[in-house]
Amino acid sequence: MSHRPTVYGTRHAVSAGHYLAAAASFAILEAGGNAIDAGCAAGIALGVLQPDLVNVAGVAPIMIRLADGTVESIAGLGWWPKTLPADLFMREHGGKIPDGVLRTVIPAAPDAWITALRRHGTMRFADVAAPAIRFAAEGFSVYPLLTRSIASHEHEYRRWASNTAVFLPNDRVPQPGEKFVQTDLSRTLQFMADQDRAAGPDRMAGLDAAHHAFYRGDIARQIVTFQQQEGGYLSMDDLAEYHSRIEPVVRRNWRGHELITCGPWCQGPALHQALALVEQVGIDGLAHNSADYLHRIVECLNLAMADREYFFGDPQFVDVPIDHLLDPATIARRAAAVRDDRAFGEMPAPLDRPNALFAASERDLPKVEADTSYCCVVDRWGNAFSATPSDGSGNVPMVPGLGITPSGRGSQSRPDPKHPAGVAPGKRPRLTPNPAMLVTDKGGVMPFGTPGGDVQTQAMLQVLLNIMHFGMDPQTAIEAPRVASYSFPSSFAPFEYFPGRLAVEGRIDQATRDELAARGHEVKDWPDFTWLAGSVEAILTDPTTGMMGAGADPRRPAYAIAI
């Protein structure tokens, strides 16, 4: 039994990481907009409503499936400034990526939303940004997770006066029920909307004008002036040249369904690999969340995340062997390493070469970066939208007067240029956000995704199996207890590594946890429900009934609406 019902409709549905973003998106659908219009409205709003987790000037990877079956991904991920020395962090910072402007990559989210609207939307930027502008200008109620997040990062926010002014109004952590206002951010978005309207009746001209305002106009100049004052490398040329790439997706069949993820510039293909490994190892007949079941899926995830570490990076710079990694022969060889009686206890070695040595970290549980949300939409015409906007505001300074923090996603590049995800001018970090979709054997579609850093792929796999293997409805599948492995280096600086570490939500019984520990997993207890386990949102359509069911994760303030 779930605490909330799966919400069903026949016309359209939305699920988003904050209830006001879901409401804004739904209003766009009711006004005649399509899934792309509504998804962009939700995504931009999340940058206002979850400013500790998502930044309007952050990243925004997007996947779109049109009613005719065409699928594309918009990377929504910026690259390192072109003048950044590749050896900067190894030479001057002891192999670390410091907090502050040096971790800045080109802000990608505004371009990604506008690119989606240009290619497949029907509305103007001013239309879809209107709810976000209102939430920023008029404020919204502080919710418990926002209070908790700001409190845990208070010392970081206090390093910069611009961050302190926004996140610590009246010089204290805002409390639940208080109003949270972002005046500078509302003016920034309003300026882009005004430029859109000033361009005249042509929608495309308006989108170009809004884009120009951010990447070539007054906003760009303020960003670059501040970045350079702080010692950063971001330039006007970097901003002017930026456009989100339309990237090929990775698609594979599984039990008659088709799973679609973004490419290896993010961690998306690790979901394919984990799913294929689970199928190879086998879970038929295993009870849901039994020790046997959890052990097998965790070990498959550990193999997939190990190969993510060894191979994934920006395909413009790195030859990522996705076809080889997902080849059935490779999957079979990889799966052969899984033992039912014993956990790996460390990150598995790659096939056909020695294991690299990684220093274990000594913290009780890994530090979790405060970033990322998710939204998905399906409209009455059959278009589907999936996006994972991101970038927290604790480790990089906010531009005074703009209310935005240019993307600090450089924290997901490795300081050593020789690493597949290593730093290089013009290269993108290896991104954790990875929106996905499943096309079912019935011809339905399920956009789904989650925040959670390295937990994302793990939570997505568990929910996917809950729905498609165990037959749960979306909301029940989302609420079911989850586990997460940390037995591989984190994607975030300082890249902590906890060999054998497995976090387990408290609703999984003690006997199961004891059995996992007996097999060599270093079990760490989570509460019954924790935001650290992700916040999966999903919509599943069923052509045989004409219904679409939407679920949203109660671990965060996410909600779904359908009609």
VEXDREN-2710 file (C-alpha; in Angstrom, 1 decimal):
% VEXDREN-2710
k/r/px/py/pz
1/MET/0.0/0.0/0.0
2/SER/1.3/3.5/-0.9
3/HIS/0.7/6.6/1.2
4/ARG/-0.5/8.4/-1.9
5/PRO/-2.5/7.1/-4.8
6/THR/-1.2/6.8/-8.3
7/VAL/-3.1/9.6/-10.1
8/TYR/-4.7/8.6/-13.4
9/GLY/-6.0/10.6/-16.3
10/THR/-6.9/10.3/-20.0
11/ARG/-5.8/13.7/-21.2
12/HIS/-2.4/14.7/-19.8
13/ALA/-0.2/14.2/-16.8
14/VAL/2.8/15.8/-15.1
15/SER/5.1/14.8/-12.2
16/ALA/7.7/17.2/-10.8
17/GLY/10.0/17.6/-7.8
18/HIS/8.0/20.3/-6.2
19/TYR/4.2/20.6/-6.1
20/LEU/4.1/24.2/-7.4
21/ALA/6.2/23.2/-10.4
22/ALA/3.7/20.4/-11.1
23/ALA/0.9/22.9/-10.8
24/ALA/2.6/25.4/-13.2
25/SER/3.3/22.7/-15.7
26/PHE/-0.3/21.4/-15.5
27/ALA/-1.6/25.0/-16.1
28/ILE/0.4/25.2/-19.3
29/LEU/-1.2/21.9/-20.5
30/GLU/-4.7/23.1/-19.6
31/ALA/-4.0/26.3/-21.6
32/GLY/-3.2/24.3/-24.7
33/GLY/0.5/23.9/-24.5
34/ASN/2.2/20.6/-25.3
35/ALA/4.5/18.4/-23.2
36/ILE/7.5/20.4/-24.2
37/ASP/6.0/23.7/-23.2
38/ALA/4.8/22.3/-19.9
39/GLY/8.1/20.5/-19.2
40/CYS/10.1/23.7/-19.7
41/ALA/7.7/25.5/-17.4
42/ALA/8.2/22.9/-14.7
43/GLY/12.0/22.9/-15.2
44/ILE/12.5/26.6/-15.0
45/ALA/10.2/26.8/-12.0
46/LEU/12.2/24.1/-10.2
47/GLY/15.2/26.5/-10.4
48/VAL/13.2/28.9/-8.3
49/LEU/11.4/26.5/-6.0
50/GLN/14.4/24.3/-5.2
51/PRO/17.2/26.9/-5.4
52/ASP/19.4/24.8/-3.1
53/LEU/19.2/21.9/-5.5
54/VAL/18.6/23.4/-9.0
55/ASN/19.9/26.6/-10.5
56/VAL/18.3/28.6/-13.3
57/ALA/21.9/28.9/-14.7
58/GLY/22.8/25.3/-14.1
59/VAL/22.4/22.2/-16.2
60/ALA/19.2/20.8/-17.7
61/PRO/19.5/17.5/-19.6
62/ILE/16.3/16.8/-21.5
63/MET/14.9/13.8/-23.4
64/ILE/11.9/14.3/-25.7
65/ARG/9.8/11.6/-27.4
66/LEU/7.4/12.9/-29.9
67/ALA/4.0/11.3/-30.7
68/ASP/5.5/9.8/-33.9
69/GLY/8.1/8.0/-32.0
70/THR/11.0/10.3/-32.7
71/VAL/13.4/10.6/-29.7
72/GLU/16.1/13.1/-29.1
73/SER/18.2/14.3/-26.1
74/ILE/19.2/17.9/-25.5
75/ALA/22.4/17.7/-23.5
76/GLY/21.9/20.8/-21.4
77/LEU/25.4/20.6/-20.1
78/GLY/28.1/23.2/-20.4
79/TRP/31.8/22.8/-21.1
80/TRP/34.9/24.1/-19.5
81/PRO/36.0/27.6/-20.5
82/LYS/38.2/27.5/-23.6
83/THR/41.1/29.3/-21.9
84/LEU/41.2/27.1/-18.8
85/PRO/44.6/25.3/-18.5
86/ALA/44.0/21.6/-18.6
87/ASP/46.6/21.0/-15.9
88/LEU/45.3/23.9/-13.6
89/PHE/44.0/21.7/-10.8
90/MET/46.9/19.3/-10.8
91/ARG/49.5/22.0/-11.0
92/GLU/48.1/24.7/-8.7
93/HIS/45.5/23.0/-6.4
94/GLY/47.1/19.7/-5.4
95/GLY/44.9/17.6/-7.6
96/LYS/41.7/19.0/-6.1
97/ILE/38.9/21.2/-7.6
98/PRO/38.4/24.0/-5.2
99/ASP/35.1/25.6/-4.4
100/GLY/34.3/28.9/-6.1
101/VAL/34.4/30.2/-9.6
102/LEU/37.2/27.9/-10.8
103/ARG/34.7/25.0/-11.0
104/THR/32.4/27.0/-13.3
105/VAL/31.4/25.6/-16.7
106/ILE/29.2/27.4/-19.2
107/PRO/25.6/27.8/-17.8
108/ALA/23.5/25.4/-20.0
109/ALA/20.0/25.4/-18.6
110/PRO/18.6/28.6/-20.3
111/ASP/19.8/27.4/-23.6
112/ALA/18.5/23.9/-23.1
113/TRP/14.9/25.1/-22.3
114/ILE/15.0/27.6/-25.2
115/THR/16.3/24.9/-27.6
116/ALA/13.5/22.5/-26.6
117/LEU/11.0/25.3/-27.2
118/ARG/12.5/26.2/-30.5
119/ARG/12.5/22.6/-31.8
120/HIS/9.2/21.3/-30.4
121/GLY/7.3/23.8/-28.3
122/THR/4.4/26.0/-29.2
123/MET/4.7/28.8/-26.6
124/ARG/7.0/31.7/-26.0
125/PHE/9.7/31.9/-23.3
126/ALA/7.7/34.6/-21.5
127/ASP/4.7/32.2/-21.3
128/VAL/6.6/29.2/-19.8
129/ALA/8.7/31.3/-17.5
130/ALA/5.8/33.3/-16.1
131/PRO/5.2/30.9/-13.2
132/ALA/8.8/30.9/-12.2
133/ILE/8.9/34.7/-12.3
134/ARG/5.9/34.8/-10.1
135/PHE/7.3/32.3/-7.6
136/ALA/10.5/34.3/-7.4
137/ALA/8.9/37.7/-7.1
138/GLU/6.0/36.9/-4.8
139/GLY/7.7/34.1/-2.9
140/PHE/6.6/30.6/-1.8
141/SER/6.4/28.8/1.4
142/VAL/9.7/27.4/2.8
143/TYR/9.3/23.6/3.2
144/PRO/11.1/21.3/5.6
145/LEU/13.7/19.9/3.2
146/LEU/14.7/23.4/2.1
147/THR/15.2/24.4/5.7
148/ARG/17.3/21.2/6.3
149/SER/19.3/21.7/3.2
150/ILE/20.2/25.3/3.8
151/ALA/21.0/24.6/7.4
152/SER/23.4/21.8/6.4
153/HIS/25.2/24.2/4.0
154/GLU/24.9/27.4/6.0
155/HIS/28.7/27.7/6.5
156/GLU/29.1/27.4/2.7
157/TYR/26.5/30.0/1.9
158/ARG/28.2/32.4/4.3
159/ARG/31.4/32.5/2.3
160/TRP/29.8/34.9/-0.2
161/ALA/27.6/37.9/0.6
162/SER/25.4/37.3/-2.4
163/ASN/24.6/33.8/-1.4
164/THR/24.0/34.8/2.2
165/ALA/21.6/37.5/1.2
166/VAL/19.4/35.0/-0.7
167/PHE/19.6/31.8/1.4
168/LEU/20.0/33.4/4.9
169/PRO/17.5/36.2/4.9
170/ASN/17.6/38.2/8.1
171/ASP/20.9/36.4/8.7
172/ARG/19.4/33.1/9.6
173/VAL/18.2/29.8/8.1
174/PRO/14.6/30.3/6.9
175/GLN/12.0/28.1/8.7
176/PRO/9.1/26.1/7.3
177/GLY/6.1/28.2/6.5
178/GLU/8.0/31.4/6.0
179/LYS/8.0/33.1/2.7
180/PHE/11.1/32.7/0.5
181/VAL/11.6/35.5/-2.0
182/GLN/14.2/35.9/-4.7
183/THR/13.9/39.4/-6.1
184/ASP/17.1/39.5/-8.1
185/LEU/16.2/36.2/-9.8
186/SER/12.8/37.4/-10.7
187/ARG/14.3/40.4/-12.4
188/THR/16.7/38.3/-14.4
189/LEU/14.0/36.0/-15.7
190/GLN/11.7/39.0/-16.3
191/PHE/14.4/40.7/-18.3
192/MET/14.6/37.6/-20.6
193/ALA/10.8/37.5/-20.9
194/ASP/10.7/41.3/-21.7
195/GLN/13.2/40.8/-24.4
196/ASP/11.1/38.0/-25.8
197/ARG/8.0/40.2/-25.9
198/ALA/9.9/43.1/-27.3
199/ALA/11.0/41.1/-30.4
200/GLY/7.4/41.3/-31.7
201/PRO/4.8/38.7/-32.6
202/ASP/7.2/36.1/-34.1
203/ARG/7.7/33.3/-31.5
204/MET/11.1/32.3/-32.9
205/ALA/12.4/35.8/-32.9
206/GLY/11.3/36.1/-29.2
207/LEU/13.1/32.9/-28.3
208/ASP/16.2/34.2/-30.0
209/ALA/15.9/37.5/-28.1
210/ALA/15.6/35.8/-24.7
211/HIS/18.6/33.6/-25.5
212/HIS/20.6/36.7/-26.6
213/ALA/19.8/38.5/-23.3
214/PHE/21.4/35.7/-21.3
215/TYR/24.3/34.6/-23.5
216/ARG/25.3/37.8/-25.3
217/GLY/23.6/40.7/-23.6
218/ASP/23.4/42.4/-20.2
219/ILE/23.1/39.1/-18.2
220/ALA/26.2/37.7/-19.9
221/ARG/28.2/40.8/-19.2
222/GLN/27.3/40.7/-15.5
223/ILE/28.2/37.1/-15.3
224/VAL/31.6/37.4/-17.0
225/THR/32.5/40.6/-15.1
226/PHE/31.9/38.9/-11.8
227/GLN/33.6/35.6/-12.8
228/GLN/36.7/37.4/-13.8
229/GLN/36.8/39.6/-10.7
230/GLU/36.7/36.3/-8.7
231/GLY/39.6/34.8/-10.8
232/GLY/37.5/32.6/-13.1
233/TYR/38.1/31.9/-16.8
234/LEU/34.5/32.2/-18.2
235/SER/34.5/34.7/-21.1
236/MET/31.9/36.4/-23.3
237/ASP/33.1/34.2/-26.2
238/ASP/32.4/31.1/-24.2
239/LEU/28.8/32.2/-23.5
240/ALA/28.2/33.5/-27.1
241/GLU/29.4/30.2/-28.6
242/TYR/27.4/27.9/-26.4
243/HIS/24.5/25.8/-27.7
244/SER/23.3/22.5/-26.1
245/ARG/24.2/19.6/-28.4
246/ILE/21.4/17.4/-29.7
247/GLU/22.9/14.1/-28.7
248/PRO/22.2/10.6/-29.8
249/VAL/20.3/8.5/-27.3
250/VAL/21.2/4.9/-26.2
251/ARG/18.4/2.5/-26.7
252/ARG/18.2/-1.3/-26.0
253/ASN/15.4/-3.8/-25.9
254/TRP/14.5/-5.5/-22.6
255/ARG/11.7/-8.1/-22.4
256/GLY/10.0/-6.6/-25.4
257/HIS/10.2/-3.0/-24.0
258/GLU/12.7/-0.4/-25.1
259/LEU/14.8/1.5/-22.6
260/ILE/16.1/4.8/-23.8
261/THR/18.7/6.9/-22.0
262/CYS/21.1/9.7/-22.7
263/GLY/24.6/9.0/-23.8
264/PRO/27.8/8.5/-21.9
265/TRP/28.4/12.2/-21.4
266/CYS/26.2/11.4/-18.4
267/GLN/25.7/8.2/-16.4
268/GLY/22.6/7.2/-18.4
269/PRO/24.0/4.1/-20.1
270/ALA/24.9/2.6/-16.7
271/LEU/21.2/2.0/-16.3
272/HIS/21.2/-0.2/-19.5
273/GLN/24.2/-2.1/-18.3
274/ALA/22.8/-2.7/-14.8
275/LEU/19.5/-3.9/-16.2
276/ALA/21.2/-6.2/-18.7
277/LEU/23.4/-7.6/-15.9
278/VAL/20.3/-8.2/-13.7
279/GLU/18.7/-10.0/-16.6
280/GLN/21.8/-12.1/-17.1
281/VAL/22.2/-13.0/-13.4
282/GLY/18.4/-13.6/-13.0
283/ILE/15.8/-12.4/-10.5
284/ASP/12.9/-14.6/-11.5
285/GLY/11.4/-16.2/-8.4
286/LEU/13.1/-14.0/-5.9
287/ALA/11.0/-12.1/-3.4
288/HIS/10.9/-8.4/-3.6
289/ASN/13.6/-6.8/-1.5
290/SER/14.7/-10.1/-0.1
291/ALA/18.4/-10.5/0.7
292/ASP/18.9/-12.6/-2.5
293/TYR/17.2/-10.0/-4.7
294/LEU/18.9/-7.0/-3.2
295/HIS/22.3/-8.7/-3.3
296/ARG/22.0/-9.4/-7.0
297/ILE/20.8/-6.0/-8.1
298/VAL/23.4/-4.3/-5.9
299/GLU/26.3/-6.3/-7.3
300/CYS/25.0/-5.7/-10.9
301/LEU/24.9/-1.9/-10.1
302/ASN/28.4/-2.1/-8.7
303/LEU/29.6/-3.6/-11.9
304/ALA/27.9/-1.0/-14.0
305/MET/29.1/1.9/-11.9
306/ALA/32.6/0.5/-12.0
307/ASP/32.5/0.6/-15.8
308/ARG/31.1/4.1/-15.6
309/GLU/34.2/5.1/-13.7
310/TYR/36.6/3.3/-16.1
311/PHE/35.1/4.4/-19.4
312/PHE/32.5/7.3/-19.4
313/GLY/33.3/10.8/-20.4
314/ASP/32.4/13.4/-23.0
315/PRO/32.2/11.5/-26.3
316/GLN/33.5/14.6/-28.1
317/PHE/36.8/13.9/-26.4
318/VAL/36.7/10.2/-25.3
319/ASP/36.0/7.1/-27.2
320/VAL/33.4/5.4/-24.9
321/PRO/32.9/1.8/-25.9
322/ILE/29.1/1.6/-25.3
323/ASP/28.4/-1.1/-27.8
324/HIS/31.1/-3.2/-26.3
325/LEU/29.9/-2.6/-22.7
326/LEU/26.4/-3.5/-23.7
327/ASP/27.2/-6.4/-25.9
328/PRO/25.6/-9.6/-24.6
329/ALA/29.0/-11.4/-24.6
330/THR/30.5/-8.6/-22.4
331/ILE/27.4/-8.7/-20.2
332/ALA/27.7/-12.4/-19.7
333/ARG/31.4/-12.2/-18.8
334/ARG/30.8/-9.3/-16.4
335/ALA/27.9/-11.1/-14.8
336/ALA/29.9/-14.2/-14.2
337/ALA/31.8/-12.4/-11.4
338/VAL/28.6/-12.1/-9.3
339/ARG/28.6/-14.6/-6.4
340/ASP/25.5/-15.2/-4.4
341/ASP/27.4/-15.9/-1.2
342/ARG/29.8/-12.9/-1.2
343/ALA/29.8/-9.2/-2.1
344/PHE/32.6/-7.7/-4.1
345/GLY/33.5/-5.6/-1.1
346/GLU/35.3/-3.1/-3.4
347/MET/34.9/-1.7/-6.9
348/PRO/35.2/-4.6/-9.4
349/ALA/38.2/-4.5/-11.7
350/PRO/37.6/-3.9/-15.4
351/LEU/37.6/-6.8/-17.8
352/ASP/41.0/-7.7/-19.3
353/ARG/43.1/-5.3/-17.3
354/PRO/44.3/-4.8/-13.7
355/ASN/42.2/-2.9/-11.2
356/ALA/43.1/0.7/-10.5
357/LEU/43.9/1.6/-6.9
358/PHE/41.5/4.0/-5.1
359/ALA/41.9/5.3/-1.6
360/ALA/39.0/4.5/0.7
361/SER/37.3/7.4/2.5
362/GLU/36.7/7.3/6.2
363/ARG/33.4/9.2/6.7
364/ASP/30.4/7.5/8.3
365/LEU/28.3/8.0/5.2
366/PRO/29.2/9.8/2.0
367/LYS/28.7/13.5/1.7
368/VAL/25.7/14.2/-0.5
369/GLU/25.8/17.1/-2.9
370/ALA/22.7/19.3/-2.6
371/ASP/21.6/19.3/-6.1
372/THR/19.1/18.2/-8.8
373/SER/15.4/17.7/-9.3
374/TYR/13.3/16.1/-12.0
375/CYS/10.1/16.6/-14.0
376/CYS/8.2/14.7/-16.7
377/VAL/5.1/15.3/-18.8
378/VAL/2.9/13.4/-21.2
379/ASP/0.4/15.4/-23.2
380/ARG/-2.9/14.6/-25.0
381/TRP/-1.1/14.1/-28.3
382/GLY/1.3/11.5/-27.0
383/ASN/4.4/13.6/-26.7
384/ALA/6.6/12.8/-23.7
385/PHE/9.1/15.0/-21.9
386/SER/11.8/14.0/-19.3
387/ALA/14.3/16.4/-17.7
388/THR/16.7/16.5/-14.8
389/PRO/17.6/20.1/-14.0
390/SER/20.3/20.6/-11.5
391/ASP/23.2/22.5/-9.8
392/GLY/23.2/23.5/-6.2
393/SER/24.4/26.9/-4.9
394/GLY/26.6/26.1/-2.0
395/ASN/30.0/25.7/-3.6
396/VAL/30.0/28.6/-6.0
397/PRO/29.2/32.3/-5.6
398/MET/26.0/33.9/-6.8
399/VAL/26.4/36.8/-9.3
400/PRO/25.4/39.9/-7.3
401/GLY/22.2/41.4/-8.7
402/LEU/21.3/38.4/-10.9
403/GLY/20.2/35.8/-8.3
404/ILE/21.9/33.0/-10.3
405/THR/24.9/30.8/-9.8
406/PRO/26.6/30.0/-13.0
407/SER/27.0/26.2/-13.3
408/GLY/29.5/24.7/-10.8
409/ARG/29.2/21.3/-12.5
410/GLY/32.9/21.3/-13.0
411/SER/32.9/19.4/-9.7
412/GLN/32.1/16.3/-11.7
413/SER/35.2/16.5/-13.8
414/ARG/38.3/14.8/-12.5
415/PRO/41.3/17.1/-11.9
416/ASP/43.6/14.7/-13.8
417/PRO/43.2/15.3/-17.6
418/LYS/44.2/11.7/-18.2
419/HIS/41.0/10.4/-16.6
420/PRO/38.1/9.7/-19.1
421/ALA/36.1/12.4/-17.2
422/GLY/39.2/14.6/-16.8
423/VAL/39.3/18.3/-17.2
424/ALA/40.0/19.9/-20.6
425/PRO/39.2/23.2/-22.2
426/GLY/35.9/22.9/-24.1
427/LYS/35.2/19.4/-22.5
428/ARG/32.0/18.6/-20.6
429/PRO/32.1/17.0/-17.1
430/ARG/30.6/13.5/-16.8
431/LEU/27.1/14.4/-15.6
432/THR/25.0/12.5/-13.0
433/PRO/21.6/13.8/-14.0
434/ASN/20.2/11.4/-16.6
435/PRO/16.5/11.6/-17.7
436/ALA/15.2/8.4/-19.2
437/MET/12.2/6.8/-20.9
438/LEU/10.8/3.3/-21.4
439/VAL/8.6/2.4/-24.4
440/THR/6.5/-0.5/-23.3
441/ASP/5.7/-3.6/-25.3
442/LYS/2.1/-2.3/-25.5
443/GLY/3.2/0.9/-27.2
444/GLY/3.0/3.0/-24.0
445/VAL/5.7/5.3/-22.7
446/MET/7.1/6.0/-19.3
447/PRO/9.3/9.0/-18.8
448/PHE/11.1/8.7/-15.4
449/GLY/14.1/10.0/-13.5
450/THR/15.3/11.3/-10.1
451/PRO/17.7/13.5/-8.3
452/GLY/20.3/11.9/-6.1
453/GLY/23.8/12.1/-7.7
454/ASP/25.2/8.6/-7.8
455/VAL/22.0/7.2/-6.3
456/GLN/20.0/8.2/-9.5
457/THR/20.8/5.1/-11.6
458/GLN/20.3/2.9/-8.5
459/ALA/16.9/4.4/-7.6
460/MET/15.7/4.3/-11.3
461/LEU/16.6/0.6/-11.7
462/GLN/14.8/-0.3/-8.5
463/VAL/11.6/1.6/-9.5
464/LEU/11.8/0.3/-13.1
465/LEU/11.9/-3.3/-11.8
466/ASN/9.2/-2.7/-9.2
467/ILE/6.9/-1.6/-12.1
468/MET/7.9/-3.9/-15.0
469/HIS/9.0/-7.0/-13.1
470/PHE/6.9/-7.0/-9.9
471/GLY/3.8/-5.4/-11.5
472/MET/3.5/-2.5/-9.0
473/ASP/1.6/0.7/-10.0
474/PRO/3.9/3.7/-10.3
475/GLN/3.2/5.2/-6.9
476/THR/3.7/2.0/-5.0
477/ALA/6.8/1.3/-7.0
478/ILE/8.2/4.7/-6.1
479/GLU/7.4/4.5/-2.4
480/ALA/8.8/1.0/-1.9
481/PRO/12.0/1.0/0.2
482/ARG/15.3/1.3/-1.6
483/VAL/19.0/0.7/-1.1
484/ALA/22.1/2.4/-2.5
485/SER/25.7/1.4/-3.0
486/TYR/28.7/3.6/-2.5
487/SER/31.3/1.1/-3.5
488/PHE/32.8/3.2/-6.2
489/PRO/34.3/6.7/-6.3
490/SER/31.7/9.5/-6.1
491/SER/31.0/11.6/-9.1
492/PHE/31.5/14.8/-7.1
493/ALA/34.7/16.3/-5.8
494/PRO/36.4/15.2/-3.6
495/PHE/35.4/11.8/-5.2
496/GLU/34.9/9.9/-2.0
497/TYR/35.0/6.1/-2.1
498/PHE/33.5/3.7/0.4
499/PRO/34.3/0.0/-0.5
500/GLY/31.4/-2.3/0.2
501/ARG/29.2/0.5/1.7
502/LEU/25.5/-0.2/1.2
503/ALA/22.8/2.2/2.6
504/VAL/19.4/0.6/3.4
505/GLU/16.1/2.3/4.2
506/GLY/14.8/1.2/7.5
507/ARG/11.6/-0.4/6.2
508/ILE/13.7/-3.3/5.0
509/ASP/13.6/-5.7/7.9
510/GLN/16.5/-6.4/10.2
511/ALA/16.9/-10.0/9.1
512/THR/17.4/-8.9/5.5
513/ARG/20.0/-6.3/6.6
514/ASP/21.8/-8.9/8.7
515/GLU/21.9/-11.3/5.8
516/LEU/23.3/-8.6/3.5
517/ALA/26.0/-7.9/6.1
518/ALA/26.8/-11.6/6.3
519/ARG/27.5/-11.6/2.6
520/GLY/30.1/-8.8/3.0
521/HIS/28.1/-5.6/2.4
522/GLU/28.9/-2.9/4.9
523/VAL/25.3/-2.0/5.8
524/LYS/24.5/1.5/6.9
525/ASP/21.0/2.3/8.1
526/TRP/18.9/5.0/6.6
527/PRO/15.6/6.2/8.1
528/ASP/12.4/4.6/6.8
529/PHE/12.0/7.3/4.2
530/THR/15.0/9.5/3.3
531/TRP/15.5/12.1/0.6
532/LEU/19.0/10.6/0.2
533/ALA/17.4/7.6/-1.6
534/GLY/16.3/9.9/-4.5
535/SER/13.0/11.3/-5.6
536/VAL/11.7/9.3/-8.5
537/GLU/8.9/10.7/-10.6
538/ALA/7.3/8.7/-13.4
539/ILE/4.3/8.7/-15.8
540/LEU/3.2/5.4/-17.4
541/THR/0.7/5.4/-20.3
542/ASP/-1.3/2.3/-21.3
543/PRO/-2.7/2.4/-24.8
544/THR/-5.0/-0.6/-24.1
545/THR/-7.0/1.3/-21.4
546/GLY/-6.3/4.8/-22.6
547/MET/-5.1/5.8/-19.2
548/MET/-1.9/7.4/-17.9
549/GLY/-0.8/6.9/-14.3
550/ALA/1.6/9.3/-12.6
551/GLY/3.5/8.9/-9.4
552/ALA/5.7/11.2/-7.3
553/ASP/8.1/10.5/-4.5
554/PRO/7.1/11.6/-1.0
555/ARG/10.7/11.5/0.1
556/ARG/10.8/15.1/-1.3
557/PRO/8.1/17.7/-2.0
558/ALA/7.2/16.1/-5.3
559/TYR/3.7/15.8/-6.7
560/ALA/1.9/14.4/-9.7
561/ILE/-1.2/15.7/-11.4
562/ALA/-3.3/14.0/-14.1
563/ILE/-6.7/14.6/-15.7
END
